[in-house]
Amino acid sequence: MTRLSLLIASTLLTFNASALELAKYPKTFVADKGISVVIAPSSDEKQALVQISGINHPLDEVVLLTDVKPRSQDESDYATTLDGSAYVLIGQRQDWGGESYQLYLPNNRDPLYLSFDEKASKAVKPAELLALYEKQHKDGVQDKLARFDREKRQQYHVERLQQMDKEASASCGTTLKTDIDWQAMDEQLLKELSVSGYCGEVVNQMNNLCSSSPEFKEQAAKLNTVECSFGKEMKIREQGNRILFTTERDAANQGEFINAFLRNR
């Protein structure tokens, strides 16, 4: 998302929030570790103000304007813009037990399951929540969260790859390192894809093979570097003590592709 499109989206959201008519009865949910979530839907149920409290994250107590996007007849996503991309913050789902809500926090792999709190719901005043949203928006709080931070996103993937390298190194009894030319990385890919998930798959497969095959562990001792890049198609080859891996955004069965190469190299 470009700076101009972010500005346009921000302007539209501000206009929509100012004209927003909230439904009379908001809902409050709670999760483990003192987390609470307020959802105040608009009267037409197409948007909602969402406030999360009790988390050690910049989102804490920020009131966000979300679009309610139907997934099916009985399920919806509450989506906003975070770090330059559309982000589903809350999922409303239907299962055998009835309606449920799930909270998706940034950098958390698993959702938090929410329980309805009737007493807390009655204490929420929609007009005060809307006023807080408008004050925070005037102060630029939501805009800062919506803006893409390339350095922050890159550092997240660097740290995740370091952890994957560490685990594979321990399993294989050698020092493995995944390298990416970050300066050459397309910003759109960095926004939209889990780069560490794509590029970390080589050491992930090495970790699995070293854990299950003494023969492969002996072979892995000759390797120390994985160089990863994105291209038009998946390719992988060995060059000295390095594995050169090219992946692509729509790569299918990437793990199987890498595993087969490693076993037959």
N, C-alpha and C positions, 0 to 999 in steps of 0.2 A: 504494500500500500504506500503510495507516494505521499510526500508532505502535503501536496495540494489536495489529494483525495481525503487524507486524514482531516484537513481543515474543513473541507466540505461536509464530511460525515459529522464532525464535531459541531458545526453550525446547525446542521439538520437536527441533531440530537438535542441541542440546546433549545431550538425552536419547538421541537416536539414535547420536550419536558415542560416548557413554559405553558404550552397549551394542553398539557396532560390533565385529564380528569381521572382521578384515582377512584377505584371501587371502594365501597364503604368499609369492607372487611379485609384487612391484610392478614397474612399468615406468618406466624413465627415457628421456626423449626430449631431443634437442637441436635447436636452430634456429640461425640466423645470429646473429652478434654476441654470442656467449657465453650465449645464453639456454638454460636447461634446465627441463624439466618432469617432475615425479614424479607418477605416477598409481598410487595404492594402492587397488585395488578391494576392496569387501567380499566376504566369502565367497559371498554370494548374488548378487553383481554388480549389485545395485540402487543402490548408492551407491559413492562413492570419495572418498578424500582426495586433493587436488591441491595441489601446491606448485610455484610458478613462481619461478625465480631468474634474476638477471642483467638485470632491467628497471628503468629509472628511473621507478618508479611505486609508490604505496603498497601494491600487491599483492605486491611483491617479498618472497619468502621467507615469505609468510603461507600457512598450511595451511588450505585451504578444504574444507568438506564439500559435496560435490556430489551431486545426484540424477542417476542414469543413466537417461535417457529415450529409449526406442527411437523411431527415426524410421521404420524399416522393419525387415525381417527381419535385415538385415546392417549397419545403421547406427544410431548412437546419438549423443545430445547429453549432455554433462556440464554440468548447469545448477546455478547457485547464485543468491544474491540480492546484487546490487550496486546501490548508490545508489537503493534503494527499489523496484527492479524485478527480475523474473526475468531472468537473464543466462546465455546459453550461452557457457561459457568454452572448451570444447574440443569439437570435432566429430570423431567417428570415422566414416570414410567408406569406401566400397568403389568402386574404379574398375578400369580395365583392368589396372593394375599390382598389384592386390590391396588389402589394408587400408592405410589411411593415417590420420594424425591431423593436425588443424589447430588452431592456437591463435588465439583471438579476443581480442585485448587491447582494453580500452576506448579509444575515440577513434581506433583504427586502422581505416582503411577496408578494408584487405586482410588476410586471415588469414596467419599464419606457418605454414609447413609443417614438420612435426616428423619427425625421423629417430630410429629406435630405437637406444639405446646399451646394448648388452648388458653391458659391463663396469660401467658406472655403475648399472645396474639391480641387479646382484648385490650392490652395496655398500649399498643402501638397507635399513634395518632398520624394518619396519612398526611395531613397538612404539614405537620412538623417535619416529616420525612422528606417531603417535596421541598420545603424551605431549606433544609440542610443540603439536599442535592444541589440546589441553585447556588447556595453560598460556596460549596466546594467547587462547583464548576467555574464560578467567577474567579476563584483563587487558582484555577488551573490544575486542580488535583486529578480529575479524570483524564484531562488531556495528557498529562505526564505519564499516566499509566498506559494510555492508548498508543503513545509514540514508540516506534521501534528503536530499540537500543542494541545496535549491532555488537558493540563491545561486550555488553552483558550476556547476550545470547551466545556469542562465541566462547566466552569464558565458561559458561555452563557446559557446553559440549566438550571443551578441553578437559574440564574436571571429570566429566563422565567417562571420557576415553581413558584418562589416566587410571581411573578405578578399574575399568575393563582390562587395561594392559596389566595392571598389578595382579589381578586374579588369574589371568592367563599365564603370566610369568611364574607365579607360584605353582601352578599345575604343571607347567612344562619344564620347570627347573632351569630357566634361562631368562634373560632380560628382553622383554618385547616392548616395542613402542610403536604407536600408530601416529603417523605424520600426515598432516593436511596442509596444503598451501592456502592459508586462510585469506590472503590478499587476492587470490584468484577466485575465491568462492563467490558465486553469484548471490546477490543479496536476497533475491526472491526465493532461491533454494533455502537459504538460511532462515528466512521467515516461515516457509511453508513445510519444511521437512525436518525430521529428527536426524540431523547430520551424523550425530554420534551413533545413532541406531544403525544407519546404513554403513558407515565406515568402521564401526566397531565390530561388525559381524565376522570379520576375518579372525580377530583374536578370540572372539566368542566361540567360533568353531574350533579353533586350536585348543582352547580351554577344554572343550568337551572331549576332543580326541585324545589329548594328553591324559585326561582323567580316566579314560577307558582303554587306552592302548599303549603299553610300554614301548612297542615298536615305533609308534608315531612320536612318542616323547623323545626317543633317541634322535629321530630325524629333526625334530623341532629345535634341538640344541644348535643347529646350524643357522637358524634364522634369528634376526634381532629387530627387524624393521618392517612395518607395513606402510606403504605409501598409498594413500587413498585420494581419488579424485572423482568428479562426476563427468560423464560424457553422454554420447548418444546410445551406447549399448554397454552391457556388462562384459568386462574382459579381466582376466587375471593371469599373471605369469610370474615366474621366479627369476630373479636376477641377482646372482651372488647370494648374499645373506639377506636379501630383501624380497618381499612380495609386493608386486605392483598391481594394485586393484583399482579398476575403473567401474563405477556403478552408475546407474541412471534412475531417475525419479520414479519410474513406473516398473522398476525391476521386480519380476515375479520369481518366487522360489530362490531368493538370493542365498539363503542359508544352505540349501541343497547344492546349489551351484558351487559355492565355496568349499563345502565339505567334500564333494566329489573330486575337486582339484587337489585338495590337500591329501586325500587318501591315495591318489594315483600319480602324484608328482614324481 
